[in-house]
Amino acid sequence: MSGEPPADQAGTAPALEISEDGTWRPAPAPPPPAAVPFPAAPPPEPTGEEKVDAALGRLAELARLPVSEHVAVFEDVHRRLQDVLTSVDQETAGPPTPRPPGPGIVPARPDGRP
């Protein structure tokens, strides 16, 4: 035993320890750091739209779900919000609202002459 662990190619000592027989061996890996939970996000403020609030309410589930399941929640919230927007578009669909002529367009004369 030389008293010094062998150096790696970069000249630094690898993580080694002396075994019972006096030889160098790799040191055990350090334990992984303890998982620190992220604080829960505050709930979203109510919008007054029941379907929008229900969709956004699903975001509260993220704090207790593994990251691998977050995408499914985001996709569900996105789909629900799209459905709400689609329903709003369908409710407001109707005949177009007449608009005044734009610049350079001469309105028709009341008597119908060009």
C-alpha positions in Angstrom: 0.0 0.0 0.0 1.5 3.3 -1.0 -0.6 5.5 1.2 -2.0 7.6 -1.7 -4.8 6.4 -3.9 -3.9 6.0 -7.6 -4.6 9.1 -9.7 -6.8 8.9 -12.8 -5.7 10.2 -16.2 -6.7 13.8 -15.3 -4.4 13.7 -12.3 -7.2 13.8 -9.7 -7.8 11.2 -7.1 -11.0 9.1 -7.8 -13.4 8.4 -4.9 -11.6 5.5 -3.3 -11.2 4.1 0.2 -8.9 1.5 1.7 -10.4 -1.9 2.1 -9.7 -4.3 5.1 -6.9 -6.0 3.2 -5.1 -2.6 2.7 -5.9 -2.2 -1.0 -7.7 0.7 -2.6 -11.3 0.1 -3.8 -14.0 2.4 -5.1 -15.9 4.2 -2.4 -19.6 3.5 -2.2 -21.8 6.0 -4.1 -23.2 8.7 -1.9 -26.9 8.3 -1.2 -29.1 10.3 -3.5 -30.3 13.6 -2.2 -33.7 13.6 -0.4 -36.5 14.6 -2.6 -37.6 18.1 -1.8 -41.2 18.6 -2.6 -42.1 21.7 -4.5 -44.6 23.9 -2.7 -48.0 23.7 -4.1 -49.0 26.5 -6.5 -51.7 28.7 -5.3 -55.1 27.9 -6.8 -56.1 29.9 -9.8 -58.4 32.8 -9.2 -62.0 32.1 -10.2 -62.9 33.3 -13.6 -66.7 33.2 -13.2 -67.0 30.6 -16.0 -67.8 27.2 -14.4 -66.2 25.1 -17.2 -63.0 27.2 -17.2 -62.7 27.1 -13.4 -63.1 23.3 -13.5 -60.4 22.9 -16.2 -58.0 25.1 -14.4 -58.7 23.3 -11.1 -57.1 20.2 -12.6 -53.7 22.0 -12.3 -53.8 21.6 -8.5 -53.3 17.9 -9.1 -49.8 18.5 -10.4 -48.3 18.8 -6.9 -49.1 15.3 -6.0 -48.5 13.6 -9.3 -45.1 12.4 -10.6 -43.7 14.5 -13.4 -44.3 11.7 -15.9 -48.0 12.3 -15.5 -48.0 16.1 -15.8 -48.3 16.0 -19.6 -51.6 14.2 -19.5 -53.0 16.8 -17.1 -51.8 19.7 -19.3 -53.3 18.1 -22.4 -56.6 17.6 -20.6 -56.7 21.2 -19.4 -55.8 22.4 -22.9 -58.6 20.3 -24.5 -61.2 21.5 -22.0 -60.3 25.1 -22.6 -60.4 24.6 -26.3 -63.9 23.0 -25.9 -65.0 26.1 -23.9 -63.8 28.4 -26.6 -65.5 26.4 -29.3 -68.8 26.4 -27.5 -68.5 30.2 -27.1 -67.9 30.6 -30.9 -70.9 28.4 -31.6 -73.2 30.4 -29.3 -72.2 33.7 -30.8 -72.5 32.5 -34.4 -75.2 34.2 -36.4 -75.6 36.5 -39.3 -72.7 38.9 -39.8 -73.1 42.3 -38.4 -73.2 45.0 -41.1 -70.2 47.2 -41.0 -69.7 50.7 -42.5 -67.7 50.9 -45.7 -63.9 51.2 -45.4 -61.8 53.9 -46.8 -62.1 54.3 -50.6 -65.4 52.5 -50.8 -68.3 54.6 -51.8 -71.6 53.6 -50.1 -74.6 52.9 -52.3 -76.9 55.8 -52.8 -80.3 55.6 -51.2 -82.1 55.8 -54.6 -80.0 52.9 -55.9 -78.2 54.9 -58.6 -74.5 54.2 -59.1 
